């Protein structure tokens, strides 16, 4: 078995799962002030993600851990070249977590207002930074014999900004769908109406990314060589369309479709860059690939056995949590449960 290829597949899947899951609670942080007006409504919106957000970030830890263990060369390059960007994303995730935890315990209205702003900012920042980072990965980096031949401002280009806007709009749409069936009354109605508007932006940006990719990236090379792979980006389009169609009548099903759209979008990009992890725009010989950055075969084999044991446990735990808290929240339950 070619373990390098297996771990590339797992690497891509874990990143896709992370964005599909953490994307909705990032989205809730982006839109909750537009959906919730009163203190009671704000409490309900924030509490809707409280049992889930930290569990969703387990997939980020797993994706980062796999990058470190399976592709240490790529890990070293990624966290050297993107150090400032990754620091900003980490800062946003910490700010979001701290704000969410302390909002329900804030003694004064001024402090609570600051924490609420921190929750919103800490949700936007990781989405934008991750969008810029993966936009550059899918576009290709100006890397040469000495590594990345650029700087932090060099990561800002039209394609990466388009990807950042796409991440923000998709996550906001995802979060709006979540609030539409996890809350009730006016917040649910506002979330449903907002989801329709955000879907328009997300659909336009998805189309723009797919078109732009044909002119500014090499992502379609693998697809033209193996045309059956076009089913993955097609799944993204179909899932996004289904999410809009189901949003009003079956918001939970629409949420599942938006989750599939986000995951398939990321998988489409990973298929496009294979076998590269950090493609070079200057010359493919300077790309970081699964072959020149992977750990030894024995390490990858042992890791595969560990993954076969622990990944199902993580999946079972998350399934149990989502099953346990699947019902919409109401103010009376919030007061009794102590969640918020």
C-alpha positions in Angstrom: 0.0 0.0 0.0 1.2 3.5 -0.8 0.8 5.1 2.6 1.8 8.6 1.3 -1.2 8.6 -1.0 -3.4 7.3 1.8 -2.3 10.0 4.2 -2.8 12.7 1.5 -6.4 11.5 1.2 -6.9 11.6 5.0 -5.2 15.0 5.2 -7.7 16.4 2.7 -10.7 14.8 4.3 -9.8 16.0 7.8 -9.4 19.6 6.6 -12.7 19.3 4.7 -14.5 17.9 7.7 -13.1 20.7 9.9 -14.4 23.4 7.7 -17.8 21.7 7.2 -18.2 21.4 11.0 -16.5 24.5 12.5 -17.8 26.5 9.6 -21.3 26.7 11.0 -20.2 27.9 14.5 -17.9 30.5 12.8 -20.9 31.4 10.8 -23.1 31.8 13.8 -20.5 34.2 15.3 -20.6 36.3 12.1 -24.4 36.6 11.8 -25.8 36.3 15.4 -26.0 40.0 15.9 -28.2 40.3 12.8 -30.4 37.4 14.0 -30.7 38.1 17.8 -31.9 41.4 19.1 -32.7 40.9 22.7 -30.5 39.6 25.5 -32.6 36.4 25.6 -32.3 35.9 21.8 -28.5 36.5 22.0 -28.3 33.9 24.7 -30.2 31.4 22.6 -28.0 32.0 19.5 -24.7 31.7 21.4 -26.0 28.7 23.4 -26.9 26.8 20.2 -23.3 26.2 19.4 -22.0 25.9 23.0 -22.0 22.1 23.2 -20.4 21.8 19.7 -17.7 24.4 19.0 -14.8 23.0 20.9 -15.5 19.5 19.7 -15.5 20.8 16.1 -12.0 22.2 16.6 -10.8 18.6 17.4 -10.7 18.2 13.6 -8.4 21.2 13.2 -6.0 19.7 15.8 -6.2 16.3 13.9 -5.6 18.0 10.5 -2.6 19.9 11.9 -1.3 16.8 13.7 -1.5 14.7 10.6 0.4 17.4 8.7 3.1 17.4 11.3 3.4 13.6 11.6 2.7 12.4 8.0 4.2 15.3 6.0 6.8 17.1 8.3 8.4 18.8 5.3 5.0 20.4 4.4 4.4 21.3 8.0 7.7 23.0 8.4 7.2 24.9 5.1 3.6 25.8 5.9 4.2 27.2 9.3 7.3 29.0 8.2 5.8 30.6 5.1 2.4 31.2 6.7 3.5 31.9 10.2 2.0 35.4 10.5 -1.2 34.3 8.9 -1.6 31.2 11.1 -0.9 33.3 14.1 -3.7 35.6 13.2 -6.1 32.6 12.7 -5.0 31.2 16.0 -5.6 34.5 17.7 -9.1 34.7 16.2 -9.9 31.2 17.4 -8.7 32.0 20.9 -10.6 35.3 21.0 -13.8 33.5 19.9 -13.5 30.8 22.5 -12.7 33.1 25.3 -15.5 35.5 24.4 -18.0 32.8 24.1 -17.1 31.3 27.4 -17.1 34.5 29.3 -20.1 36.3 27.7 -22.4 34.3 29.9 -20.5 35.3 33.0 -19.7 38.9 32.3 -20.8 41.1 35.3 -21.4 44.4 33.4 -23.0 45.4 30.2 -19.8 47.2 29.0 -17.6 44.1 29.4 -20.3 41.9 27.9 -20.5 44.3 24.9 -16.7 43.9 24.4 -16.9 40.1 24.6 -19.8 40.1 22.1 -17.6 42.1 19.7 -14.8 39.7 20.4 -17.0 36.7 19.5 -17.9 38.3 16.2 -14.4 39.4 15.3 -13.0 36.0 16.4 -15.4 34.3 14.1 -14.6 36.5 11.0 -10.9 36.5 11.4 -10.2 32.7 11.1 -12.6 32.4 8.2 -10.8 35.2 6.3 -7.3 34.0 7.1 -8.0 30.4 6.3 -9.6 31.5 3.0 -6.5 33.5 2.1 -4.2 30.7 3.1 -6.0 28.0 1.1 -6.6 30.3 -1.8 -2.8 30.7 -2.1 -2.3 27.0 -1.7 -4.8 26.2 -4.5 -3.4 29.0 -6.7 0.3 28.1 -6.1 3.0 29.9 -4.1 6.0 31.9 -5.4 8.4 29.3 -3.9 11.8 28.7 -5.3 15.1 27.1 -4.3 15.2 29.1 -1.1 11.6 28.5 -0.2 8.8 31.0 -0.2 10.0 34.1 -2.0 7.4 36.5 -0.7 6.1 38.0 2.5 2.7 38.4 4.3 1.4 41.1 2.1 2.3 38.9 -0.9 -0.4 36.5 0.2 -3.0 39.1 -0.6 -4.0 38.7 -4.2 -7.2 38.7 -6.2 -7.6 34.9 -6.0 -6.9 34.6 -2.3 -9.3 37.5 -1.5 -11.9 35.9 -3.6 -11.4 32.7 -1.6 -11.6 34.6 1.7 -14.9 36.2 0.6 -16.2 32.7 -0.4 -15.2 31.2 3.0 -16.9 34.1 4.8 -20.1 33.9 2.8 -20.4 30.1 2.9 -19.8 30.0 6.6 -22.2 32.8 7.3 -24.8 31.0 5.2 -24.0 27.7 7.0 -24.4 29.4 10.4 -27.7 31.1 9.4 -29.2 27.7 8.4 -28.0 26.3 11.8 -29.8 29.2 13.7 -32.9 28.8 11.6 -33.6 25.4 13.1 -31.8 25.6 16.4 -33.7 28.7 17.5 -37.3 29.5 17.5 -39.6 32.5 17.0 -38.3 35.8 15.6 -34.6 34.7 15.6 -35.4 31.6 13.5 -37.4 33.7 11.0 -34.6 36.3 10.7 -32.0 33.5 10.3 -34.0 31.9 7.5 -34.4 35.2 5.7 -30.7 36.0 6.1 -29.8 32.6 4.8 -31.6 33.3 1.5 -29.6 36.5 1.0 -26.3 34.9 1.9 -26.9 32.0 -0.4 -27.0 34.5 -3.4 -23.5 35.8 -2.4 -22.2 32.3 -1.8 -23.5 31.0 -5.1 -22.0 33.9 -7.1 -18.6 33.4 -5.3 -18.5 29.7 -5.9 -19.1 30.3 -9.6 -16.5 33.0 -9.6 -13.9 30.7 -7.9 -14.5 27.8 -10.3 -14.2 30.1 -13.4 -11.2 32.1 -12.1 -9.5 28.8 -11.2 -9.5 27.9 -14.9 -7.4 31.0 -15.8 -5.2 31.5 -12.8 -4.4 28.1 -11.4 -3.5 24.5 -12.5 -6.3 23.0 -10.5 -8.1 21.5 -13.5 -5.1 19.5 -14.9 -6.0 16.4 -12.8 -9.6 16.8 -13.8 -8.9 16.8 -17.5 -6.7 13.8 -17.1 -9.4 11.9 -15.2 -12.7 13.4 -16.2 -14.7 11.3 -13.7 -13.3 13.5 -11.0 -15.5 16.4 -12.1 -18.3 14.7 -10.1 -16.8 16.3 -6.9 -17.1 20.0 -7.9 -20.5 19.0 -9.4 -21.5 17.7 -6.0 -20.5 21.1 -4.5 -22.8 22.9 -7.0 -25.7 20.5 -6.5 -25.4 20.5 -2.7 -25.4 24.3 -2.6 -28.5 24.4 -4.9 -30.2 21.8 -2.8 -29.5 23.9 0.4 -31.3 26.9 -1.1 -34.2 24.8 -2.3 -34.7 23.1 1.1 -33.9 26.2 3.3 -37.5 27.3 3.9 -39.2 23.9 4.3 -36.5 21.6 5.8 -33.7 23.8 7.2 -32.0 20.8 8.9 -31.7 19.0 5.6 -30.5 22.3 4.0 -27.9 22.5 6.7 -26.7 19.0 5.8 -26.5 20.1 2.1 -24.5 23.2 2.9 -22.1 21.0 4.9 -21.7 18.8 1.9 -21.1 21.8 -0.3 -18.3 23.1 1.9 -16.6 19.7 2.2 -16.8 19.0 -1.5 -15.4 22.5 -2.3 -12.3 21.7 -0.3 -11.9 18.2 -1.6 -12.2 19.6 -5.2 -9.2 21.9 -4.4 -7.2 19.0 -2.9 -7.8 16.8 -5.9 -6.6 19.7 -8.1 -3.3 20.1 -6.4 -2.5 16.4 -6.0 0.3 15.2 -5.5 1.4 18.6 -4.3 0.7 20.0 -0.8 2.2 23.4 -1.4 2.4 24.0 -5.2 5.0 26.4 -6.7 3.9 28.9 -9.3 7.5 29.4 -10.3 8.5 25.9 -11.2 6.9 22.5 -10.1 10.3 21.2 -9.1 10.1 23.5 -6.1 6.7 22.3 -5.0 6.3 20.5 -1.7 4.7 17.2 -2.6 3.6 14.1 -0.7 6.7 12.4 -2.0 9.4 14.9 -0.9 7.8 15.8 2.4 6.4 12.5 3.7 7.6 10.6 6.8 9.2 7.2 6.3 7.0 4.3 5.2 7.1 2.6 8.7 6.0 5.8 10.4 3.1 6.2 8.0 2.1 2.5 8.5 2.1 2.8 12.3 0.1 6.1 12.0 -2.4 4.4 9.7 -3.1 1.8 12.4 -3.5 4.5 15.1 -5.9 6.4 12.8 -8.0 3.3 12.2 -8.4 3.1 16.0 -8.9 6.7 17.1 -10.7 8.3 14.2 -13.8 6.1 14.7 -13.8 7.0 18.4 -13.7 10.8 17.6 -16.5 10.3 15.0 -18.6 8.3 17.5 -18.2 10.9 20.2 -19.2 13.7 17.9 -22.2 11.7 16.6 -23.3 11.2 20.3 -23.0 15.0 21.1 -25.0 16.0 18.0 -27.6 13.4 18.8 -27.8 14.5 22.4 -28.3 18.1 21.6 -30.2 17.8 18.3 -33.4 19.5 19.5 -34.0 23.2 19.1 -33.3 25.2 22.2 -35.9 27.4 24.0 -35.5 30.0 26.7 -36.9 27.8 29.5 -34.5 24.9 28.7 -31.6 27.4 28.7 -32.4 28.5 32.2 -32.7 25.0 33.5 -29.7 23.5 31.7 -27.1 26.0 32.7 -25.6 25.9 29.2 -25.8 29.7 29.0 
